[in-house]
Amino acid sequence: QVQLVESGGGLVQTGDSLRLSCAASRRTFSIYEMGWFRQAPGKERESVATISWSGDMSDYADSVKGRFTISKDNAKNTVYLQMNNLKLEDTAVYYCGARFLGSLGEDLRSWGQGTQVTVSS
C-alpha cells in the first residue's frame, strides 16, 4: 500500500499563499497519478488538482485555475500544491491522494491523513 504524508496546512488571510507537500513512500513504483482533494464542512470531497506520476500531465478544478499549481519532485517522490491568492472558499481539509496499481493490476487509491487550510478575512 502506498503511504502518503502531508504537511503545510495552516491559517492564512485572504490573498495569502500557502504550499502543501505530500511525500509518497512504499510501492511508489506502482503510482501513476497523484492529486490534491479538499473537503469543506458539509460538502463532498472534490478534486483540486491532479498530476501524472511522470509529471507531464496535470489538471485543475475551474475554481483554482490560475491560482494553484501542482508540481512534483521525482527525486523526493513528493507532490506539492502551491496555492496563491487564497480565498475564503478555499477553506477545507486538503487530502493528498494517489492512484496506483495493485499486485494483480487492479486500480487502487491511497489517501493521506489530511491537512487543514483555513483562510480568514
Contacts in CASP RR format, 6 or more apart in sequence:
PFRMAT RR
TARGET T0000
AUTHOR 0000-0000-0000
METHOD contacts of the structure
MODEL  1
QVQLVESGGGLVQTGDSLRLSCAASRRTFSIYEMGWFRQAPGKERESVAT
ISWSGDMSDYADSVKGRFTISKDNAKNTVYLQMNNLKLEDTAVYYCGARF
LGSLGEDLRSWGQGTQVTVSS
1 26 0 8 1.000
1 27 0 8 1.000
1 108 0 8 1.000
1 110 0 8 1.000
2 24 0 8 1.000
2 25 0 8 1.000
2 26 0 8 1.000
2 27 0 8 1.000
2 28 0 8 1.000
2 30 0 8 1.000
2 31 0 8 1.000
2 98 0 8 1.000
2 100 0 8 1.000
2 108 0 8 1.000
2 110 0 8 1.000
3 24 0 8 1.000
3 25 0 8 1.000
3 26 0 8 1.000
3 110 0 8 1.000
4 22 0 8 1.000
4 23 0 8 1.000
4 24 0 8 1.000
4 96 0 8 1.000
4 97 0 8 1.000
4 98 0 8 1.000
4 110 0 8 1.000
4 111 0 8 1.000
4 112 0 8 1.000
5 22 0 8 1.000
5 23 0 8 1.000
5 25 0 8 1.000
5 112 0 8 1.000
5 113 0 8 1.000
6 20 0 8 1.000
6 21 0 8 1.000
6 22 0 8 1.000
6 94 0 8 1.000
6 95 0 8 1.000
6 96 0 8 1.000
6 112 0 8 1.000
6 113 0 8 1.000
6 114 0 8 1.000
6 115 0 8 1.000
7 20 0 8 1.000
7 21 0 8 1.000
7 22 0 8 1.000
7 23 0 8 1.000
7 115 0 8 1.000
8 18 0 8 1.000
8 19 0 8 1.000
8 20 0 8 1.000
8 21 0 8 1.000
8 115 0 8 1.000
9 18 0 8 1.000
9 20 0 8 1.000
9 94 0 8 1.000
9 115 0 8 1.000
9 116 0 8 1.000
9 117 0 8 1.000
10 18 0 8 1.000
10 115 0 8 1.000
10 116 0 8 1.000
10 117 0 8 1.000
10 118 0 8 1.000
11 118 0 8 1.000
11 120 0 8 1.000
12 18 0 8 1.000
12 86 0 8 1.000
12 117 0 8 1.000
12 118 0 8 1.000
12 119 0 8 1.000
12 120 0 8 1.000
13 86 0 8 1.000
13 119 0 8 1.000
13 120 0 8 1.000
13 121 0 8 1.000
14 86 0 8 1.000
14 87 0 8 1.000
14 88 0 8 1.000
14 119 0 8 1.000
14 120 0 8 1.000
14 121 0 8 1.000
15 84 0 8 1.000
15 85 0 8 1.000
15 86 0 8 1.000
15 87 0 8 1.000
15 119 0 8 1.000
16 86 0 8 1.000
16 119 0 8 1.000
17 82 0 8 1.000
17 83 0 8 1.000
17 84 0 8 1.000
17 85 0 8 1.000
17 86 0 8 1.000
18 83 0 8 1.000
18 86 0 8 1.000
18 117 0 8 1.000
19 80 0 8 1.000
19 81 0 8 1.000
19 82 0 8 1.000
19 83 0 8 1.000
20 36 0 8 1.000
20 80 0 8 1.000
20 81 0 8 1.000
20 83 0 8 1.000
20 94 0 8 1.000
20 96 0 8 1.000
20 115 0 8 1.000
20 117 0 8 1.000
21 78 0 8 1.000
21 79 0 8 1.000
21 80 0 8 1.000
22 34 0 8 1.000
22 35 0 8 1.000
22 36 0 8 1.000
22 78 0 8 1.000
22 79 0 8 1.000
22 80 0 8 1.000
22 81 0 8 1.000
22 96 0 8 1.000
22 97 0 8 1.000
22 112 0 8 1.000
23 76 0 8 1.000
23 77 0 8 1.000
23 78 0 8 1.000
24 31 0 8 1.000
24 34 0 8 1.000
24 77 0 8 1.000
24 78 0 8 1.000
24 79 0 8 1.000
24 98 0 8 1.000
25 77 0 8 1.000
27 100 0 8 1.000
27 102 0 8 1.000
28 77 0 8 1.000
30 100 0 8 1.000
30 101 0 8 1.000
30 102 0 8 1.000
31 53 0 8 1.000
31 98 0 8 1.000
31 99 0 8 1.000
31 100 0 8 1.000
32 52 0 8 1.000
32 53 0 8 1.000
32 99 0 8 1.000
32 100 0 8 1.000
32 101 0 8 1.000
33 50 0 8 1.000
33 51 0 8 1.000
33 52 0 8 1.000
33 53 0 8 1.000
33 98 0 8 1.000
33 99 0 8 1.000
34 50 0 8 1.000
34 51 0 8 1.000
34 53 0 8 1.000
34 72 0 8 1.000
34 79 0 8 1.000
34 96 0 8 1.000
34 97 0 8 1.000
34 98 0 8 1.000
34 99 0 8 1.000
35 47 0 8 1.000
35 48 0 8 1.000
35 49 0 8 1.000
35 50 0 8 1.000
35 51 0 8 1.000
35 70 0 8 1.000
35 79 0 8 1.000
35 96 0 8 1.000
35 97 0 8 1.000
35 98 0 8 1.000
36 47 0 8 1.000
36 48 0 8 1.000
36 49 0 8 1.000
36 50 0 8 1.000
36 70 0 8 1.000
36 79 0 8 1.000
36 81 0 8 1.000
36 94 0 8 1.000
36 95 0 8 1.000
36 96 0 8 1.000
36 97 0 8 1.000
37 45 0 8 1.000
37 46 0 8 1.000
37 47 0 8 1.000
37 48 0 8 1.000
37 94 0 8 1.000
37 95 0 8 1.000
37 96 0 8 1.000
37 97 0 8 1.000
38 45 0 8 1.000
38 46 0 8 1.000
38 48 0 8 1.000
38 90 0 8 1.000
38 92 0 8 1.000
38 93 0 8 1.000
38 94 0 8 1.000
38 95 0 8 1.000
38 117 0 8 1.000
39 45 0 8 1.000
39 46 0 8 1.000
39 92 0 8 1.000
39 93 0 8 1.000
39 95 0 8 1.000
40 89 0 8 1.000
40 91 0 8 1.000
40 92 0 8 1.000
40 93 0 8 1.000
43 92 0 8 1.000
45 95 0 8 1.000
46 61 0 8 1.000
47 59 0 8 1.000
47 61 0 8 1.000
48 60 0 8 1.000
48 61 0 8 1.000
48 64 0 8 1.000
48 68 0 8 1.000
48 81 0 8 1.000
48 94 0 8 1.000
49 58 0 8 1.000
49 59 0 8 1.000
49 60 0 8 1.000
49 61 0 8 1.000
49 64 0 8 1.000
49 68 0 8 1.000
49 69 0 8 1.000
49 70 0 8 1.000
49 81 0 8 1.000
50 58 0 8 1.000
50 59 0 8 1.000
50 70 0 8 1.000
51 57 0 8 1.000
51 58 0 8 1.000
51 59 0 8 1.000
51 70 0 8 1.000
51 71 0 8 1.000
51 72 0 8 1.000
51 79 0 8 1.000
52 58 0 8 1.000
53 72 0 8 1.000
55 72 0 8 1.000
55 74 0 8 1.000
58 70 0 8 1.000
60 66 0 8 1.000
60 68 0 8 1.000
60 70 0 8 1.000
63 89 0 8 1.000
64 83 0 8 1.000
64 90 0 8 1.000
67 83 0 8 1.000
67 84 0 8 1.000
67 85 0 8 1.000
67 86 0 8 1.000
68 81 0 8 1.000
68 82 0 8 1.000
68 83 0 8 1.000
68 84 0 8 1.000
69 81 0 8 1.000
69 82 0 8 1.000
69 84 0 8 1.000
70 79 0 8 1.000
70 80 0 8 1.000
70 81 0 8 1.000
70 82 0 8 1.000
71 79 0 8 1.000
71 80 0 8 1.000
71 82 0 8 1.000
72 78 0 8 1.000
72 79 0 8 1.000
72 80 0 8 1.000
73 79 0 8 1.000
73 80 0 8 1.000
79 96 0 8 1.000
81 94 0 8 1.000
83 90 0 8 1.000
83 117 0 8 1.000
86 117 0 8 1.000
86 119 0 8 1.000
87 119 0 8 1.000
88 119 0 8 1.000
88 120 0 8 1.000
88 121 0 8 1.000
89 119 0 8 1.000
90 117 0 8 1.000
90 119 0 8 1.000
91 117 0 8 1.000
91 118 0 8 1.000
91 119 0 8 1.000
92 117 0 8 1.000
93 114 0 8 1.000
93 115 0 8 1.000
93 116 0 8 1.000
93 117 0 8 1.000
94 114 0 8 1.000
94 115 0 8 1.000
94 116 0 8 1.000
94 117 0 8 1.000
95 111 0 8 1.000
95 112 0 8 1.000
95 114 0 8 1.000
95 115 0 8 1.000
96 111 0 8 1.000
96 112 0 8 1.000
96 114 0 8 1.000
97 109 0 8 1.000
97 110 0 8 1.000
97 111 0 8 1.000
97 112 0 8 1.000
98 109 0 8 1.000
98 110 0 8 1.000
99 107 0 8 1.000
99 108 0 8 1.000
99 109 0 8 1.000
100 108 0 8 1.000
100 109 0 8 1.000
100 110 0 8 1.000
101 107 0 8 1.000
101 108 0 8 1.000
102 108 0 8 1.000
END
